[in-house]
Amino acid sequence: MSEPQTHEERHTLTFPELRLSQTALHQYRSRDPFQSSPFKYQPNQDTLRKLRVYGYGEDGKEVIKLTTNEEGEEKDYLEVVWSLIDSVYWIMQRIEDRIRIPCQYWRLAADGIVIDPSMIVTGVSVFHTMQDPLELQLVPGGEIDDYLLKKEKTHTWKRFAPSPPPPGGSSPLEIAKARYHLINPDPTCDWTGYLERRQAADESLEDVMKEFAGADLDSMLDQIRNGIEAILDGTSLSEREQNILQDSITPFTWETEYYIDTLREAHISSRIHSPTRPASIDVRFNYEYAPRFADVFHQCSVYYYITDPMLPIPPALKSKRDPFVRLDLPRFPFGKSDPGPQSGWKLLYKIWLEDNPRGRRYEALTIPKWGLTTEDMNHIYTTLFGDQQLGIDRLDTLRLIFSSVGIPIVVARTSEGIEDEKKLGKFEGDFLDPRAVSNGLGDQWKMMDQYRWITEKMRECSSFDKDVVVL
């Protein structure tokens, strides 16, 4: 009687050997109702697009070659169809029909991302391109680690890499100048706290970028970054100054909750570090939108908090490993409609719905409240730029504050533009920069038809309408 085979002696199937016969594939699917559901295989015939699938590695390429040879075509890719209502898994099932290897043994990949089969195609960046046919790679399960090792997508937020301080330059100011490329920094200030806190902010953001390795960056982070870039690109700042100012903005939190493609709740906070002084401005955006059976619960607000000067991190926090803890962010009291002046947070604007008594003539009233004055705006501008004459005015500075929390609002600057703005309808997207809005879904904030009111108040407190435009 022969001895049983050891684990090492057993034959491990290669990826091409996992191909099933047509009968075996049918039996495999018949055991799982989800697999055999005919709906999963029906793309939207009105929006069909083409997708080419190439094999990754020798085994992946061999499977594609075997499949196309059986079908009477000698190609190094498979071509399948997809549509905007597809999930990635449905597309994989169409490929599975052709290669006859169950989806559990392979994945689709592109741009350094191994795509999650549960994703809807509108949530995957590669499907947003205008490329037709779209090109993906079929990665065997055993090759996924190799694919990520060679091609994994990484993200960076900063435009400038830190420079080494000059020889003998060990003062906090010299280190900050080398690390953050400051713009004419004030030498009379103590930069110790600025250096410590901004370093903690950078470390916190670097940790976030690492978390998104091998995946798309969160759509809200994309919207924040693209909005900032679009605003700075329209200023008179030099390219170097634009990059410095963009690097000075650090998002901290972006908690979002969606229902299908509608954003229901968001809490977003960012910090804008001054490139000229040891000071910063924290910005907080709270948003809630909850349609109910008989009414809608809806409110949104933006608050800001000025830290001037930035003091050193308390000794009790310096030893903490988590840079987010070392940041010692100003606390925003949850559960309160207004944090109160004692908290240090100041209202920029707030909009909410207030219910009239229910009855035949029931309707919700929109209540807007603007908190920013011209004096407040001057204080913000001085906090960030001191008395320097940089190529960014107060209106773009205010737009930068909005965009730092994901609201890339466009504001008319000429009399003709303001008249056109007044004619715009209620569609929120008309007031947002299309270069910044991520995916075109969900992140177009519903401001209860108050965008015109917001842009008017922005011009007013920035003194823009008084100094430049004659209304």
VMD Tcl script that draws the C-alpha trace (Angstrom):
set ca {
  {0.00 0.00 0.00}
  {1.52 3.27 -1.10}
  {2.05 6.09 1.38}
  {-0.15 9.21 1.06}
  {1.35 12.17 -0.80}
  {2.92 14.90 1.28}
  {1.86 18.52 0.89}
  {5.01 19.25 -1.16}
  {4.31 16.35 -3.55}
  {0.78 17.43 -4.39}
  {0.36 19.21 -7.70}
  {-0.70 22.86 -7.45}
  {-2.84 23.95 -10.38}
  {-1.49 26.80 -12.45}
  {-3.82 29.63 -13.37}
  {-4.48 28.36 -16.93}
  {-5.28 24.90 -15.48}
  {-8.15 26.46 -13.51}
  {-10.15 26.81 -16.72}
  {-13.39 24.87 -16.54}
  {-15.31 23.19 -19.30}
  {-18.53 24.88 -20.35}
  {-20.51 22.17 -18.54}
  {-18.46 22.52 -15.34}
  {-18.88 26.31 -15.43}
  {-22.64 25.90 -15.74}
  {-22.68 23.50 -12.79}
  {-20.54 25.87 -10.74}
  {-22.96 28.71 -11.35}
  {-26.07 26.62 -10.76}
  {-25.00 26.11 -7.14}
  {-25.18 29.87 -6.46}
  {-28.42 31.78 -7.29}
  {-26.49 35.05 -7.30}
  {-24.14 33.69 -9.95}
  {-26.95 32.47 -12.18}
  {-29.12 35.60 -12.02}
  {-29.67 36.75 -15.63}
  {-29.89 40.42 -14.60}
  {-26.20 40.45 -13.72}
  {-25.30 39.90 -17.38}
  {-27.44 42.59 -19.02}
  {-25.61 45.86 -19.69}
  {-27.58 48.96 -20.56}
  {-27.91 48.73 -24.34}
  {-28.26 52.52 -24.67}
  {-24.88 53.30 -23.13}
  {-22.68 50.39 -24.21}
  {-18.95 50.97 -24.22}
  {-16.03 48.71 -25.03}
  {-13.47 47.33 -22.63}
  {-10.24 45.53 -23.51}
  {-8.80 43.13 -20.98}
  {-5.10 42.19 -21.19}
  {-3.46 39.46 -19.14}
  {-0.94 40.30 -16.42}
  {2.07 38.03 -16.12}
  {2.76 34.92 -18.15}
  {-0.22 33.01 -16.78}
  {-2.62 35.87 -17.34}
  {-1.43 36.33 -20.91}
  {-1.67 32.60 -21.58}
  {-5.31 32.48 -20.45}
  {-6.20 35.37 -22.75}
  {-4.38 33.66 -25.62}
  {-6.10 30.31 -25.02}
  {-9.50 32.03 -24.91}
  {-9.06 34.04 -28.10}
  {-7.63 31.02 -29.95}
  {-10.70 28.96 -29.03}
  {-12.88 31.77 -30.33}
  {-11.02 31.83 -33.64}
  {-9.19 35.10 -33.00}
  {-5.51 35.50 -32.30}
  {-5.47 38.56 -30.02}
  {-3.64 39.45 -26.85}
  {-6.80 40.90 -25.31}
  {-10.46 40.13 -24.72}
  {-13.10 42.68 -25.63}
  {-16.29 42.95 -23.56}
  {-18.94 45.63 -23.13}
  {-19.78 47.73 -20.08}
  {-22.13 50.56 -19.18}
  {-22.52 53.22 -16.53}
  {-25.02 51.14 -14.55}
  {-22.58 48.25 -14.23}
  {-20.82 46.97 -11.16}
  {-17.26 45.72 -11.51}
  {-18.49 42.23 -10.60}
  {-20.97 42.14 -13.47}
  {-18.16 43.02 -15.86}
  {-16.06 40.25 -14.32}
  {-18.90 37.80 -14.91}
  {-18.91 38.64 -18.61}
  {-15.17 37.94 -18.68}
  {-15.73 34.76 -16.68}
  {-18.10 33.60 -19.43}
  {-15.20 33.77 -21.87}
  {-12.18 32.55 -19.89}
  {-14.18 30.03 -17.81}
  {-12.17 30.70 -14.63}
  {-14.33 31.67 -11.62}
  {-14.01 35.30 -10.53}
  {-12.71 34.29 -7.11}
  {-9.34 33.35 -8.69}
  {-8.53 36.68 -10.35}
  {-9.11 40.43 -10.25}
  {-9.20 43.38 -12.66}
  {-6.63 46.13 -12.24}
  {-5.64 49.48 -13.76}
  {-3.44 52.45 -12.85}
  {-1.88 50.62 -9.94}
  {-5.25 49.74 -8.37}
  {-6.64 46.24 -7.90}
  {-10.33 47.02 -8.32}
  {-12.80 45.88 -5.67}
  {-15.44 43.70 -7.40}
  {-18.19 45.19 -5.22}
  {-17.64 48.71 -6.61}
  {-20.04 50.43 -8.97}
  {-18.12 51.60 -12.05}
  {-18.97 55.27 -11.35}
  {-16.99 54.95 -8.13}
  {-13.79 53.82 -9.88}
  {-11.61 56.56 -11.36}
  {-10.41 54.58 -14.39}
  {-14.00 54.39 -15.66}
  {-14.23 58.19 -15.66}
  {-11.76 58.51 -18.52}
  {-12.92 59.19 -22.05}
  {-10.77 56.33 -23.36}
  {-12.72 54.05 -25.69}
  {-12.02 51.21 -25.57}
  {-11.01 51.26 -21.93}
  {-8.05 49.02 -21.03}
  {-7.78 46.88 -17.88}
  {-5.53 44.03 -16.82}
  {-6.64 40.60 -15.64}
  {-4.42 39.72 -12.67}
  {-4.31 36.09 -11.44}
  {-4.77 35.80 -7.68}
  {-1.23 34.57 -7.23}
  {0.15 37.61 -9.07}
  {-1.66 40.33 -7.11}
  {1.23 40.90 -4.68}
  {3.66 41.15 -7.60}
  {1.37 43.63 -9.38}
  {1.13 45.86 -6.30}
  {4.86 45.64 -5.66}
  {5.61 46.90 -9.17}
  {2.67 49.18 -9.92}
  {0.81 50.10 -6.73}
  {-0.72 53.55 -6.94}
  {0.58 56.04 -4.37}
  {-0.56 59.54 -3.45}
  {1.23 62.70 -2.42}
  {-0.32 65.94 -1.26}
  {2.68 68.23 -1.19}
  {4.08 69.99 -4.24}
  {7.46 70.83 -2.69}
  {9.86 68.44 -0.95}
  {11.57 69.82 2.18}
  {15.02 71.34 1.64}
  {17.85 70.85 4.14}
  {18.39 73.90 6.40}
  {21.47 76.01 5.61}
  {24.71 75.17 7.45}
  {24.42 76.42 11.00}
  {20.76 77.29 10.44}
  {19.23 75.54 13.42}
  {16.72 78.19 14.49}
  {13.02 77.32 14.15}
  {12.65 80.01 11.48}
  {15.52 78.67 9.36}
  {14.18 75.12 9.62}
  {10.65 76.28 8.75}
  {11.93 78.25 5.74}
  {13.78 75.20 4.42}
  {10.99 72.75 5.13}
  {7.97 74.79 4.01}
  {9.47 77.35 1.58}
  {7.88 80.30 3.38}
  {7.19 83.60 1.61}
  {9.13 86.47 3.24}
  {8.53 85.17 6.80}
  {8.48 87.63 9.70}
  {11.86 87.27 11.50}
  {10.59 89.00 14.65}
  {8.21 86.14 15.53}
  {8.83 82.91 17.44}
  {8.37 80.03 14.96}
  {8.78 77.14 17.42}
  {5.06 76.38 17.79}
  {4.46 76.77 14.04}
  {7.22 74.30 13.24}
  {6.02 71.69 15.76}
  {2.35 71.89 14.83}
  {2.84 72.00 11.09}
  {5.18 69.00 11.28}
  {2.47 67.09 13.17}
  {-0.08 68.14 10.52}
  {2.20 66.91 7.72}
  {2.81 63.58 9.45}
  {-0.93 63.12 9.92}
  {-1.58 63.78 6.23}
  {1.25 61.47 5.17}
  {-0.37 58.67 7.19}
  {-3.62 59.31 5.31}
  {-1.86 59.16 1.93}
  {-0.36 55.79 2.91}
  {-3.81 54.47 3.82}
  {-4.98 55.16 0.25}
  {-2.02 53.36 -1.37}
  {-3.32 50.99 -4.03}
  {-6.69 52.75 -4.16}
  {-8.29 55.93 -5.44}
  {-7.97 58.95 -3.20}
  {-11.19 59.78 -1.39}
  {-13.39 61.86 -3.71}
  {-13.74 64.62 -1.09}
  {-9.96 64.97 -0.80}
  {-9.80 65.20 -4.59}
  {-12.45 67.91 -4.55}
  {-10.58 69.88 -1.88}
  {-7.27 69.68 -3.73}
  {-8.73 70.42 -7.18}
  {-10.74 73.36 -5.84}
  {-7.70 74.93 -4.20}
  {-5.64 74.45 -7.36}
  {-8.35 76.02 -9.55}
  {-8.61 79.12 -7.32}
  {-4.85 79.68 -7.07}
  {-4.47 79.23 -10.81}
  {-6.72 82.27 -11.33}
  {-4.70 84.58 -9.08}
  {-1.63 86.70 -9.82}
  {0.56 84.54 -7.60}
  {3.64 83.06 -9.22}
  {3.68 79.31 -9.78}
  {6.07 78.91 -6.86}
  {3.82 80.95 -4.56}
  {0.78 78.93 -5.67}
  {2.52 75.67 -4.77}
  {3.64 77.06 -1.40}
  {0.11 78.17 -0.55}
  {-1.41 74.89 -1.73}
  {1.05 72.96 0.45}
  {0.04 75.08 3.44}
  {-3.54 73.71 3.43}
  {-4.00 70.46 5.31}
  {-7.34 68.60 5.48}
  {-7.84 66.78 8.77}
  {-11.27 65.15 8.70}
  {-13.74 64.38 5.91}
  {-16.51 62.23 7.33}
  {-19.15 61.72 4.64}
  {-22.29 59.61 4.52}
  {-24.11 58.87 1.27}
  {-27.45 57.39 0.40}
  {-26.98 56.01 -3.14}
  {-25.46 59.11 -4.83}
  {-26.89 61.76 -2.47}
  {-24.67 63.17 0.24}
  {-26.66 63.05 3.48}
  {-24.12 64.14 6.07}
  {-20.60 65.55 6.12}
  {-18.19 66.95 8.68}
  {-15.04 68.37 7.07}
  {-12.20 70.29 8.67}
  {-8.97 71.73 7.31}
  {-6.18 74.00 8.48}
  {-4.64 76.83 6.45}
  {-1.12 77.61 7.63}
  {0.14 81.10 7.00}
  {3.13 81.13 4.61}
  {4.35 84.42 6.11}
  {3.60 84.31 9.86}
  {3.42 81.67 12.66}
  {-0.36 81.58 12.50}
  {-3.13 79.38 11.11}
  {-6.87 79.26 10.43}
  {-8.93 76.14 11.07}
  {-12.10 75.75 8.98}
  {-15.02 73.48 9.82}
  {-17.95 72.57 7.53}
  {-20.99 70.74 8.91}
  {-23.66 69.52 6.49}
  {-26.85 67.50 7.01}
  {-29.50 66.68 4.43}
  {-32.18 64.15 5.40}
  {-35.42 63.99 3.39}
  {-38.19 62.54 5.55}
  {-41.76 61.45 4.91}
  {-43.38 64.87 5.34}
  {-40.47 67.30 5.45}
  {-36.70 67.69 5.09}
  {-34.12 68.13 7.84}
  {-31.42 70.28 6.30}
  {-28.73 72.55 7.66}
  {-25.17 73.51 6.78}
  {-22.62 75.84 8.32}
  {-19.01 76.94 8.05}
  {-17.03 78.10 11.10}
  {-13.43 79.25 11.37}
  {-10.90 79.45 14.21}
  {-7.86 81.73 14.16}
  {-4.70 80.69 16.00}
  {-2.28 83.61 16.20}
  {0.40 82.96 17.24}
  {0.79 79.17 17.14}
  {2.18 78.10 20.50}
  {4.38 75.03 21.06}
  {2.62 71.70 21.54}
  {1.93 71.04 25.26}
  {4.55 68.73 26.82}
  {1.88 66.13 27.70}
  {1.10 65.71 23.99}
  {4.63 65.82 22.55}
  {5.28 62.22 23.54}
  {2.19 60.91 21.74}
  {2.98 58.77 18.69}
  {-0.20 59.67 16.82}
  {0.47 62.98 15.01}
  {-3.28 63.69 14.94}
  {-3.28 63.73 18.75}
  {-0.22 65.99 18.86}
  {-2.03 68.49 16.66}
  {-4.15 69.51 19.65}
  {-6.90 70.77 17.34}
  {-9.41 73.32 18.67}
  {-12.44 71.41 19.85}
  {-15.70 71.91 18.04}
  {-18.61 71.17 20.42}
  {-20.78 68.50 18.81}
  {-24.54 68.59 19.20}
  {-24.71 72.38 19.35}
  {-26.14 74.53 16.59}
  {-23.77 77.31 17.62}
  {-20.50 76.57 19.47}
  {-20.65 80.00 21.15}
  {-18.07 82.81 21.26}
  {-16.27 81.29 24.26}
  {-15.20 78.34 22.09}
  {-13.10 80.55 19.81}
  {-15.00 79.40 16.71}
  {-16.56 82.17 14.62}
  {-19.47 81.81 12.23}
  {-18.81 82.35 8.55}
  {-22.30 81.39 7.41}
  {-25.17 79.11 8.31}
  {-28.32 78.02 6.47}
  {-31.12 75.93 7.87}
  {-34.74 75.03 7.26}
  {-37.31 76.11 9.80}
  {-40.77 74.54 9.77}
  {-43.92 76.61 9.76}
  {-46.83 75.15 11.74}
  {-48.11 72.09 9.93}
  {-51.36 72.36 8.07}
  {-52.73 73.07 4.64}
  {-50.20 75.83 4.02}
  {-47.25 74.04 5.55}
  {-43.89 74.95 4.05}
  {-40.31 75.01 5.20}
  {-38.64 78.41 5.43}
  {-34.98 78.81 4.52}
  {-33.15 80.86 7.16}
  {-29.71 82.16 6.09}
  {-27.27 83.78 8.52}
  {-24.00 85.40 7.51}
  {-21.45 85.96 10.25}
  {-18.41 87.36 8.43}
  {-17.91 91.14 8.41}
  {-15.44 93.26 6.45}
  {-13.36 93.63 9.62}
  {-13.36 89.85 10.10}
  {-12.21 89.36 6.51}
  {-9.39 91.86 7.00}
  {-8.36 89.95 10.12}
  {-8.31 86.67 8.18}
  {-6.24 88.19 5.38}
  {-3.75 89.73 7.83}
  {-3.47 86.44 9.73}
  {-2.47 84.61 6.57}
  {-0.41 87.20 4.71}
  {0.47 89.95 7.18}
  {1.01 93.31 5.50}
  {2.53 91.79 2.36}
  {1.10 92.63 -1.05}
  {0.74 89.18 -2.61}
  {-1.05 88.34 -5.83}
  {-4.21 87.08 -4.10}
  {-7.05 89.39 -3.04}
  {-9.54 89.04 -0.20}
  {-12.26 87.52 -2.38}
  {-10.02 84.69 -3.59}
  {-8.78 84.22 -0.02}
  {-12.39 83.72 1.08}
  {-12.98 81.30 -1.80}
  {-9.87 79.44 -0.64}
  {-11.43 79.06 2.82}
  {-14.61 77.62 1.28}
  {-12.66 75.28 -0.98}
  {-10.49 74.01 1.91}
  {-13.61 72.20 3.16}
  {-14.83 71.01 -0.23}
  {-16.96 73.93 -1.49}
  {-15.25 75.15 -4.72}
  {-17.62 78.06 -5.24}
  {-17.31 80.38 -8.25}
  {-17.94 84.10 -7.67}
  {-18.56 86.60 -10.46}
  {-16.09 89.50 -10.59}
  {-17.55 91.86 -13.18}
  {-20.82 93.75 -13.45}
  {-21.74 91.64 -16.48}
  {-20.83 88.45 -14.65}
  {-22.89 89.45 -11.63}
  {-25.91 90.08 -13.83}
  {-25.45 86.66 -15.43}
  {-25.11 85.13 -11.97}
  {-28.49 86.57 -10.99}
  {-30.09 84.78 -13.94}
  {-28.78 81.36 -12.97}
  {-31.30 78.75 -11.99}
  {-31.40 76.68 -8.84}
  {-28.94 74.01 -9.97}
  {-26.10 73.98 -7.45}
  {-23.57 72.92 -10.08}
  {-23.89 76.30 -11.81}
  {-22.10 77.91 -8.85}
  {-19.35 75.32 -8.42}
  {-16.11 75.09 -10.38}
  {-16.43 72.09 -12.75}
  {-12.67 71.61 -12.58}
  {-12.98 70.77 -8.89}
  {-16.23 68.87 -8.40}
  {-15.27 65.23 -7.96}
  {-17.16 62.66 -10.06}
  {-20.05 65.09 -10.55}
  {-22.00 63.09 -7.96}
  {-23.09 63.88 -4.45}
  {-20.51 66.55 -3.71}
  {-22.53 69.34 -5.27}
  {-23.80 70.70 -1.99}
  {-27.47 71.54 -1.70}
  {-27.45 75.07 -0.30}
  {-31.24 75.53 -0.37}
  {-31.08 77.91 -3.36}
  {-28.85 80.30 -1.42}
  {-25.79 80.32 -3.67}
  {-26.60 83.77 -5.02}
  {-26.97 85.07 -1.48}
  {-23.61 83.49 -0.54}
  {-21.76 85.04 -3.50}
  {-23.28 88.47 -2.77}
  {-22.15 88.27 0.85}
  {-18.68 87.10 -0.20}
  {-18.24 90.14 -2.45}
  {-19.62 92.44 0.20}
  {-17.39 91.39 3.09}
  {-14.36 91.26 0.76}
  {-15.05 94.89 -0.23}
  {-14.88 93.67 -3.80}
  {-18.14 95.24 -4.99}
  {-17.17 98.59 -3.42}
  {-13.64 98.84 -4.79}
  {-13.83 97.18 -8.19}
  {-17.30 96.47 -9.48}
  {-20.03 99.07 -9.86}
  {-23.35 97.38 -9.28}
}
mol new
graphics top color blue
foreach p $ca { graphics top sphere $p radius 0.5 }
foreach p [lrange $ca 0 end-1] q [lrange $ca 1 end] { graphics top cylinder $p $q radius 0.2 }
display resetview
